[in-house]
Amino acid sequence: MSASETTAPSTADTQEHAHGSARWELWFAIASGVTYGAGMIAEYALALPMLGWPLVFFLATYFFGGFFTVRTAIASTLRGRFEVDFLMLVAAVGAALIGRWAEGAVLLFLFSLGHALEEYALSRASKSIEALAELAPRTALVQRGAGDPVEVPVEQIAVGDVVVIRPNSRIPSDGFVISGVSAVDQSAVTGESIPVEKEPVSDPERAMRTVDTLPAANRVFAGTVNGSGVLEVEVTATSADSTLSKVVELVRTADQATSPTQQFIDRFQRWYVPAVILGVVATLLVSMFGFGQAFPDAFYLAMTVLVAASPCALAIATPAAVLAGVARAARAGVLVKGGAPLETLGRVEAMAFDKTGTLTWGLPRVTSVTSAAGDAGAALIPTLVAVESLSDHPLASAILRDLGEQVPDTARLEATDLNAVVGRGVRATIGGEPVEVGNLRMFTEQQLALPGELEAAYEEARDSGQTLMIVRRAGRFLGIVGVMDASRAESAQVLRALRGARVGQLVMISGDNQRVADAVGREVGVDTAIGELLPEDKVAQITRLAETHRPIAMVGDGVNDAPAMARADIGIAMGAAGSTVALETCDIALMSDDLGRVPFAVRLSRATSRIIRQNLIASLAIVAFLVIATFIGLNIGAVVLIHEGSTLIVVANALRLLNFERGKEHHGIDHEDKPAH
């Protein structure tokens, strides 16, 4: 079921009902313990067996201890599955049939107590998820008309409404800032540890149409905390459709994607439980006819074997670890859609990365400046800045951003008469002198050759994948400026961390030309860089890589990389906060645009798999020990105590994941904030 098919209130009601049921189960377990203790006192301390009081107390124990066990057993049996609860009931009824009421009572008491404590322990993980749902405020201040803002329930906020966010208050809905400046703590949704500065959009009407592509500085999310400024936000999603609601719903339903280990355990239990029942029958028959035991003694031994062989800890070993792992990832701003991707990620042998927007920021930067000798070189930057100030080309914004501050006001030049030369560059005039800014073709077509020192610099910069602009003014070459979509500062560190995590093959796939792909690939340290790929070509590359490396993960932005991510075993989307497409198409979503969380997700996956293995080994070892111990005289009470104790140990071991690398998600990686446009 998708997030859109389930409303938040009904899901919350279901969760509240589950928590209420768990509380009642714990109280019933305590009541069964009290009545069992009273029965033992009546039988052995007060010597009241002749009056029937011990039996009364033991019957009460059967009721309180068996109430929830019977409900669960009936539900599973109606689905055609015989599980642990069914086996425990058979053993308890069997003990009663041969007059061993005390043994049956202690079995149900310890089993119900263990199950209740197990639910209580697991609720720690589910409460960690549920806490996300409590982040959104109940009401919001909505500006309607010219009057003062009106406080309304968040459910009544509509798309297009303007909400007023006071200092240090939670933001009620997704939207974009139309007034005010403030820093917003987005850690609860994106996992970012440092508040993000917010500022108004320049064109609200255009922003509403292109909301998915707005910069982080303009967008806000429900459940995040405003800083010291007052913000006015235009709402882009209702409370039920907000990023926070989608995250909570996806995490709540994460157990639908069961892990490979859990699928194996489910298949294993389908034949294991009937096998246990056959083994119990065989124990009864062999004890009676092979060793000549009386029926009550043989039947008691068979019931003890039944309890000892019950796979209670085995059944909870994987779900407990998956639940804790998913909850821990969500707290770190990593949305994992269940046990399958969580466990598979830790086994990834190869990882492919999109270039633009993933290993790079997708923003061109000035990467080299080569000036001609003498006065001509000194005029390079002022001349280029003057010409590009008239242009709306994407590279012009990079020039003005990176070089504009190097030109003092006293040295500013004014360009006029800007004309574009298609496929070559631009021409303009400064102080009556003609200026040309363009690629090499613009000048070779005029039979103009670069001076020797500039020609060498041009070839070196070209080979490094830079886009080059040659500047000529009044018949003199002033120099060359190189622009490139440079890699993120953290990309190389992330790839080194992945190698340290034993990801064997790191590949970059890009739509840019091969020279640019090679340059970025060398800079970040991938094994292979493949350029000039269309979206369908990326899918083909993933398919080819999967022939020699499985499983394989694909990291991209979740939109134009969606086909390649779908073809990979694991699709990881970056910057998924606010992007419905990214949230729905990927297996793992990094809520913030933070590449540095990929190695953390891999380490968490491997830690989860490690704990699952530990739990499975411990569960099977304890079952083997208990089965052997029953044949050498261990009574049913001790068997149940060890049995339920092992279940609690397995759950406690899984809950260690809730604190996995807390505060160390970026260990060894220096995060770089996205530069301004």
N, C-alpha and C positions, 0 to 999 in steps of 0.2 A: 504493500500500500504506500503510495506516495504521500509527501507532505501535504499536497493540495487536497487529498481525499479525506483528511482527518483534521478536524478543527481542534484548536488548542484546548478549549474548555472540556470537550469530551475526553481527550487524552488525559488532562489533569485530573478529571473525575475518576478515571480508571486507575491512575497512579495512587490517588488518595484512597480508593477502595482497597488496593493491594496493600498499602501501608497499614490500613485499619485491620485487614484480615491477619497480617503478620502480628500485630499487637494482640489480637484475640488468641492467636495460636500460642503465643508466649504465655499468656495468662492460663490457658487450658493446660499447657505443659506444667506450669507451676502447681496448678490444682492437682494434677495427677501425681506429682511428687509428694504433695502434702498427704493425699489419701493413701498413697503407697506406704509412706512413713507411718501413718496412723495404723495401717493394717499390720505392719511388722511389729509395731509396739503392742498392738492388741494380741497378736499371736504368741510372741516370745517374751515380752516383758510383763504383760498383765495377765497372761494365761487365760484368755477369753475365747479360745477356739470353739469350745463347746456351745457358746452362746451365739455363734455365727457372726460376730462382729468383724473378724478378719476378712471373711468372705464379702461382707458388705463394703468394706473399705476397698478391697481389691476390685470389686465390680465397679465402684466409683472410679478407680484408676483406669479400668478398661474404657469407661465412658469418656473421661477427660483426655486420656492419652490416645484413644483411638478415634476420636471424633473427626479431626482433620485428616488423619491417615485414611479413614474409610472414605471420606469425600474424594481425596486424591486418587485412591485406588479404584473407585468406581469410575471416575472420569477417564483414567488411563485405560481401564479394561474395556470401556465402551468404545474406545478408539482402537481396540484390538491389540493393546500393548500391556504386557505384564511386567510391571516395574518393581522397584524396591519396596514401595508401600504395600503392594500386594503380597510380596514374600513375607514381610513383617507381620501382616495380619494373619496369614496362614500359620506362622509360627506361634503367634499369641493364642489363636483359637485352638491349635493343637495342644499347647500346654494346658489350656483349660480343660480340654477333653479328657486328659489323663489326670486331672485333679491338681496340677501344678499351677495354681492360681497366682502364687507369689512370683514365680518365674515369668509367667505371661505378663503380669502387671509391671514388673521391673523392665521387661522388654519394651512395652508400650510407653512407659514413662521416659526411659532413656532415649528411645527413638524420637518421641515427640519433642523432648527437650533439645536434642541435638538438631532436629530439623528447624525448630523455632530459633535457636541460636544461629544456625546457618543462615536463615532468612534475615535475621537481625544484622549479621555481619555483612551479607550481600547488600543490605540496604544502605550501607556506607557508600558503596560505589554508586548505587542508583540515586542516592541523595546528592552526590556530587554532580550528577547529571541534572537532577531536578532543580538544584540551586540555580542553574542557568535560567530556568523558566521564571524564577522570581526576580530576575534583574530588571525586567521592564516595569515601570511605574504603573499604578492603577489608574491614575488620572493625568490629564495634560491641560496646559493653558493654551487655548486656541483663540487666535485673533480673527474675529469675524466682524467685518464692518469697521466703522471708525471708532467704536467704543473701546472700553478696556477688555483685555483678554478674559475669556470665559473658561472656567474649569469644567471639563467634561471627562467621562470615562474613556479610556483609550480605545475601547471597542467602537466608539462613536466617531472616531477620527476618520476622515475620508481622504482619498488621494486628492492633492491640490490644496488642502487646508494648510494654513500657516500656524505653526506652534511656536510659542515663546519658551525658550529654555533659560531658566534662571541659573545663576552661578552655583556650582557644586550640586546640581540636581541631575537626575538620570534623564536621558533622552527617550521619549516615548515611542518614536517611530523612525523608520528609515526616511531619509530625505536629503536635501542639499541646502546649504546655508545661503540665505538671501540678504542677511544683515547681521553685522556683529563679527567680532574676532575673538577667538578663545582657543585654549588647548583642551582637547578631549581625550580622556583616558579610555582607550578602546581595548584594553587588555582582556576584558571578559569575552569579547567576540573574536578579536583577531589575534590575541596573545601578545601584542606589542607591549613591551615593558615601559616605553616612554610615551607620554601624551603626544598626540598629533595636533599640530597647529591647524586651525580651521579659519577660512576666510570666505567672503561672499562670492558667488558666481557673478560674472559680468552680464550675462543674458539669461534670466530665469526661464524665458519661454523656450529658448534653444536647449537649456539644461534639462528641462522636462522631457524633451524629445530624445536626448542623447544621454540619459542618466547613467546607463551602464558604462559609458566611457569617460565619465567625469573624473578629474584628478582626486586623489585622496584628500587634498586640502579643502575640497568643497563638499564632500559627502560625509554624512553621519549615520550611525546605526542605532537602532533601538537597544536599550540596555547599557549603553556606554555612559560615562559620567562627564558632564561638562565641567570646565575649569572655572576661572574667575570672571570670565566675560559673559555678557548676555547675548544669546543667539536667537535669530528668527530663522526657522527652518520650514521649507515647503515640503510637505509630506509626499513621498513617492510610493508608499506601500502601506496597506492597512496593518493593524497589529497581528492579524492572523497570517499575513503574507510577508512579514518582515524577515530580514536575515536571521535574527535571533530565533524567531519561531521555527524557521526551516531547520536551523541547526539543532535545536532542541528535539524536534520531531525526528530528524534523521538519526540522531544519537539514540533516542529512545527505541527506535525500531532497528537498531544496528544488529541485534541478535538474529534477524531474519537471514542474514548472509552468513550461514554457519561455516566455520573453518573446516579445512580438510580433515583435521584431527577429530573434530566433533562429529563430522559425517561418518568417519570410521567407527567412532565409539557408538554412535547410534546403530549402525549396522551390526556391530559386535554384540550389543545388548539384545538385539532381536533374537539371536540364537543362544546367547549366554543364559538368559533367564530360564527358558525352557530346559536348557542343559542342567541348570542348578536343580530344577524340580525333579528331573530324571535322576540326578545324583542323590537327591534326598530319598527318593523312593528306593533306589538301589541300596543306600545305607540302611534303611529300615529293614529291607528283606535280608540283606547279608547279616545284619546284627541278629535278627531273629532265627534265621535258618542256618546261617553259617557258624555263628558263635553261640547260639542257644540262649540269647538274652530274652527276658520277659518283654512282652509287648510294650508296657509303659516305659521301660528303660530304653528299649530300641527306638521307640517313638520320640522320646526326649532327646536322644542323641541325634536323630534325624532333624528335629527342629533346631537344634543348636547348630548343626552343619548348615541348615538353611539360612540362619542369621549370619553365620560367619562368611558365607559365600556371597551374600548380597552386595551388589556393586554400588553402594551408596556414594562413597568417596570418588569412585571412578566416574560416576555420572555427573558429578558437580565439578570435577577437576578442570575441564576445559571451559565451560560457561563462566565460571567464577573468574578465571584469568582473563578471558575476553572482555567481560564486563568491566573489570578494573582497568584493563589496557585502553579500552575505548574512552572511558571516563577520564583517564590521565591525559590522553591525547587531546580531548576536547578542552581541557583546562589550559593546554599549551597552544590553543589556536589551531590544532590539527584535527580536522573532522575525518574520522575513519568509519567507513560504512560497514561495520560488522567484523566478524571473526575471519572471514575469508580473506579480505585484503590485508587485515592486520597480520595474519600469520604468513601470507604469501610474500609480503614485502620483505620480511626477514630472510627469505630464500632467494631474493633477486640476484641474478648473476650478471646482468647487464642493465644499464640505465641510459636512455636516450633523452636528450634535452633539446627543446627548441632554442634557437639563438635569441631572436628579438623579443625582448620583454621577459626572458627567463634567465639566460646567462648574461644578457646585456639589459640595459634599461629601455632600449628602444628609442633613445634620445641621442641625436648626433652631438658630438663634442669636438671642439678644436683639439687636435692631437699633435699637430706639428706646425711650426712657423719658421720658414727659411727666408731670410731677408737678403736682398742683393747688397753688394758692398757700397759704402758711401752714403750720400744723401738720398739716393733712390731707396735704399733699404729702410731708412728712417721714416720714409713717408708711407711704407707698406700698410701698417695697421690703421692709421687715420684715414687713408684713402679707402681701404676695404670697408671700414665701419661706416663711412659716409655713404658709399654706394648701397650697401646691404640694408641700411636704414630705410631705403625706399622700397625694398623688395618684401614680398610676402612668402617667399620660398622657405621651406622648412630649414634649409641650411643657413638662411639669413638669420633666423632666430638664434641659432647656435653661435654664429659670429658675434652678434650683438651681446649675447649673454656672457660669452667667455672672453671677448676682447674689448668690449665697449668700455669697461672700467679702466682699461689701460690708456685710454685717450682722455687727457684732462680737458676741462671745458675750454681752456685757452688754446688748445690745439685742435679743436673740433673743426671739421670741414663740412661744407654743404654741397651736396650733389644735386644735379637736376637732369632732366631729360632722360630718365631711365627707359631703356628699351631692351626687351628680351630677344635673344637670338636662339631660336628653338634648337634644343639639343647641344648647344654650345656654351651659353652663358648670358651675360648682360653687357650693355654699353651705357655709359652715362657721361656727364660733363661735370668737372669740378674746376671752378675759376677759369672757365673758358678752355680748359684742356680736356681732350678726350681720354676717357678711362674705359678699359676693357677688363672684365673679370670673367674667366671661363675656363673650360678644359683645354687640353692640348690641341684638340682638333680646331678650335677657334683660331689658333695662331698658325698651325701648319698649313691650313687652307690659304693663309696669307703669305706663305713661304717665309714665315718668321721662325727662327730657331732660338731656343733658350741659351743663355750664356752658359759656359762650361760648368761653373760652380752650381748653378741652379739645375742644370740637366742631371747631374749626379744625384742631387737631393731629390729631384722629381722621381727618378727611377727607384731609389731606395724607399721613398714613401709609397709609391705605387705598389711595389712588391709587398709592402706590409698591409695592403688592403684599404688604404685611406682613399677617400674621395678628395681630389685635389683641385684647388682654385688658383689659377695663375693670374697675377695682377700686373697690368701694363698701363702706364700713364704717360701721355705726351711723348710716346715713342720709346720709352725706357721701361724695361722689366723691373718691377719693384720687389718681386719675391713670390713665394708659393705658400699657401696655407692649406693644411690637410685637416679634413673633418672625417670623423668615424663614429659609428655606434660602438663605443668602447664597452668593455666588459664591466660588470659590477665588481666592486672591490672585493666582495666576499666570494665570488664565483670560484676562484682558484682554491681558496681555503675549503670551500664546500666539497670540491672534487677530491682534494687530498683527504678530507675526512671520510668520504665514501670509500676511497681506496683502503683507508685504515679499517673500515668496516667490512672489508673483503668483497666489495662489489668489483668484479673482475674487468668489465668492459664499460667504458664511458664514451658515449658517442654524441656528437652534436649534429642536428639536422636543421637545415636553414633554406629559406627561399632566396637568400642573397647570393651573389656570384661567388664562385669557388675561391677566388683570391681573398675576399673578405672573410669567408668561412674559415679558410686556413689561418688567417691572421688572428682571428678571435680564438680559434681552437688552440693555437700555440700559446696564446696569452693565458688561457684558463687551464690548459693542460689536459684536454680530452685525448683519447686514443685515436679517434677518427673524427674528421670534420667533413661533412658532405653538404655541398651547396647546390644552388640552382634547382631546388625541389618545389614542385607544386604540391598542394595538399594530398593528392592521390599518390604522388611519388613518395611522400613521407610514410604513407601506409605501406607501400611496397618495401621501403627500407626497414620498417619495423618487422614486417613479415620475414625478410631476408635475415635480419639479425636474430629473430626467434628460432631460426633453423639450427643455429649453433649455440645459442644461449637461452636457457629457460630457467626460471621465469624472467620476464623482461618488464621494466617499468618505463613509462614515458612521462616526462615532466613538461608541461606547457601551460598556456593560459586558459585552457578549458573551452575556448570558443573556436578559433580557426584551427586549433590542434585537436579538436574533438575526435575526428576520424582516426588519427594515429593513436590517440589515447585509448580509444575503444578497441583497437586492434591489439594493443599491448596487454599483458596479463594484469598490470596495475597501471591505472591512469592517475597521475597526480596533477591537480590544478592549482596554480598559484593565484593569489589575490582573489579568492572566491567570494569574499564578503560582498554581498550586494549583487552577485551575478547568479541568477537562477540557472542559467545554462551550465555554468561551471559546477554548481552544487549538484545538479542532477546527472551530469554526464560522467563525472569522475568517480574513482573508487576512494581516493583520499584527496581532501581539499585543504590547502594551506590558506587559512582565512585572511591572513595578511600577505602582502607582496614580499614575502621573506623567504628567500631561497635557503637561508641558513637553518631552517627547521627540517629540511629533508633528511640530513644525517641523524637528527634526533628521532625522527619517525622510524628510520631503519633500526636504530639501536633499541627503541621501545618495542618494535616488532620482534626483534631477536630475544629481548628479555622476556617477552610474553611467551614465545615458543619455548624458551628455556624453563620457565616456571610450569608450563603445561607438561613438559617432559618429566620434571621433578614430581609433579602431582600424580601423573599416571604411574610412574615407577613405584612411588610410595603406596598408592592405592592397591596396586596388584600385589606388592610385597606383603602388605598387611592382610589382604584376603588369604594369600597362601599360608601365612603364619597362623591365622585364626582357624583355617580349615584343619591344619595339622594339629593345632593345640586342642581342638574339640575331641579328637580321637585319643588324646592322652589325658582327658579328664577336665578340661576347662569348662566351667558351667556357663549357662546362658546369660546370666547377669554380667559376668566379666567379659564375655564375648561382645555383648551390646555396648558396654562401657568403652572398650577399645575401638569397636567399630565406629561409634559416633564420635569418639575423640579424634579418630583419624580423619573423619569428614571435616571437623572444625579446623584441624591442622592444615588440611588442603586449602580450605577457604582463606584462612589467615595468611598462608603463603601467597595466595593469589592477590590478596589485598595489599601486599607490599608494593605492587605496581602503582598504586595511587600516589606514592611518594617517589617514583622513579625519576632520578635526575632533576628533582625540583630545584629551580633556579639555575640549572646548568644546561638548559636547552641549547644554548649557543656556545657551549664549551669549545674553545679553540677557534672560533669564528667571529670576526669583527663585523657586526652588521652595519650596512651602509643605507641611509635613508635615500629615498628616491629624489634625485636632483630636480630642481624647479625647471619648468619649460623655458 
